[in-house]
């Protein structure tokens, strides 16, 4: 189970680093990749990006360093809230393809959240 959790944590972290980096640092690239970015204030897009970057760190670092490993499921829960709110946002805009991406990442972070709580 621990190996599966690490694999999922790694996949989720990579996805959130990519997404967060585009939103927080590469705003113009984010506008080209996702049409919703043009309709949201730049500061909010950057805030979401930085939250995703911090969450990605939280998925890996506390567990890997065995320093406060309880922070890993907390990071997973925070990222779950971000993608759940993102899915609601995309549903309101009828961007159904984006909801699929949110659903995949929600499943990944829920797996990490539940798995790490059960193995603690």
C-alpha positions as CSV (number, residue, x, y, z in Angstrom):
1,X,0.0,0.0,0.0
2,X,2.8,2.4,0.8
3,X,4.3,2.0,-2.7
4,X,1.0,2.7,-4.3
5,X,0.5,5.8,-2.1
6,X,4.0,7.1,-3.1
7,X,3.2,6.6,-6.8
8,X,-0.1,8.4,-6.5
9,X,1.5,11.2,-4.4
10,X,4.2,11.6,-7.1
11,X,1.7,11.7,-10.0
12,X,-0.6,14.1,-8.2
13,X,2.4,16.3,-7.1
14,X,3.7,16.5,-10.7
15,X,0.3,17.5,-12.0
16,X,-0.2,20.2,-9.4
17,X,3.3,21.5,-9.9
18,X,2.7,21.8,-13.6
19,X,-0.7,23.4,-13.2
20,X,0.4,25.6,-10.3
21,X,3.5,26.8,-12.1
22,X,1.5,27.9,-15.1
23,X,-1.0,29.7,-13.0
24,X,1.5,31.3,-10.6
25,X,4.5,32.1,-12.8
26,X,3.6,31.6,-16.5
27,X,0.4,33.5,-16.7
28,X,0.5,34.1,-20.5
29,X,1.0,30.3,-21.0
30,X,-1.9,29.6,-18.7
31,X,-4.1,32.0,-20.7
32,X,-3.3,30.1,-23.9
33,X,-3.8,26.7,-22.2
34,X,-7.1,27.4,-20.4
35,X,-9.7,29.8,-21.7
36,X,-11.2,30.4,-18.2
37,X,-8.0,32.2,-17.1
38,X,-8.9,35.2,-19.3
39,X,-12.2,35.6,-17.3
40,X,-10.7,35.4,-13.8
41,X,-8.6,38.2,-12.1
42,X,-4.9,37.6,-12.5
43,X,-4.4,37.8,-8.8
44,X,-6.9,34.9,-8.2
45,X,-5.2,32.8,-10.8
46,X,-1.8,33.4,-9.2
47,X,-3.2,32.6,-5.7
48,X,-4.7,29.3,-7.0
49,X,-1.3,28.5,-8.6
50,X,0.7,29.2,-5.4
51,X,-1.8,27.2,-3.4
52,X,-1.3,24.2,-5.8
53,X,2.5,24.5,-5.6
54,X,2.4,24.6,-1.8
55,X,0.0,21.6,-1.8
56,X,2.3,19.7,-4.1
57,X,5.1,20.2,-1.7
58,X,2.8,19.2,1.2
59,X,2.0,15.9,-0.6
60,X,5.7,14.9,-0.7
61,X,8.0,16.7,1.8
62,X,6.4,16.0,5.2
63,X,6.0,12.3,4.4
64,X,9.4,11.9,2.8
65,X,11.3,13.8,5.5
66,X,9.2,12.1,8.3
67,X,8.9,15.6,9.8
68,X,5.2,16.1,10.6
69,X,3.9,13.4,8.2
70,X,0.4,14.4,9.4
71,X,0.7,17.4,7.1
72,X,0.5,15.1,4.0
73,X,-3.2,14.2,4.4
74,X,-3.9,17.8,5.3
75,X,-2.3,18.9,2.0
76,X,-4.3,16.3,0.2
77,X,-7.5,17.6,1.7
78,X,-6.6,21.2,0.7
79,X,-5.9,20.2,-2.8
80,X,-9.1,18.2,-2.9
81,X,-11.0,21.4,-1.9
82,X,-9.2,23.3,-4.7
83,X,-10.1,20.8,-7.4
84,X,-13.7,20.4,-6.1
85,X,-14.3,24.1,-6.2
86,X,-12.7,24.1,-9.6
87,X,-15.1,21.5,-10.8
88,X,-18.0,23.5,-9.6
89,X,-16.6,26.6,-11.3
90,X,-16.2,24.7,-14.6
91,X,-19.7,23.2,-14.3
92,X,-21.2,26.7,-14.0
93,X,-19.3,27.6,-17.2
94,X,-20.3,24.3,-18.9
95,X,-16.6,23.4,-19.4
96,X,-17.1,19.7,-19.1
97,X,-13.7,18.6,-20.3
98,X,-12.1,20.5,-17.5
99,X,-14.4,18.8,-14.9
100,X,-12.9,15.4,-16.0
101,X,-9.5,16.7,-15.2
102,X,-10.7,17.9,-11.8
103,X,-12.3,14.5,-11.2
104,X,-9.1,12.6,-11.9
105,X,-7.1,14.8,-9.5
106,X,-9.8,14.7,-6.9
107,X,-9.6,10.9,-7.0
108,X,-5.8,11.0,-6.7
109,X,-5.8,13.3,-3.6
110,X,-8.7,11.4,-2.0
111,X,-6.7,8.2,-2.4
112,X,-3.7,9.9,-0.7
113,X,-5.9,11.4,2.0
114,X,-7.6,8.2,3.0
115,X,-4.5,6.0,2.5
116,X,-2.3,8.2,4.6
117,X,-4.9,8.4,7.4
118,X,-5.3,4.7,7.4
119,X,-1.6,3.9,7.5
120,X,-0.7,6.6,10.1
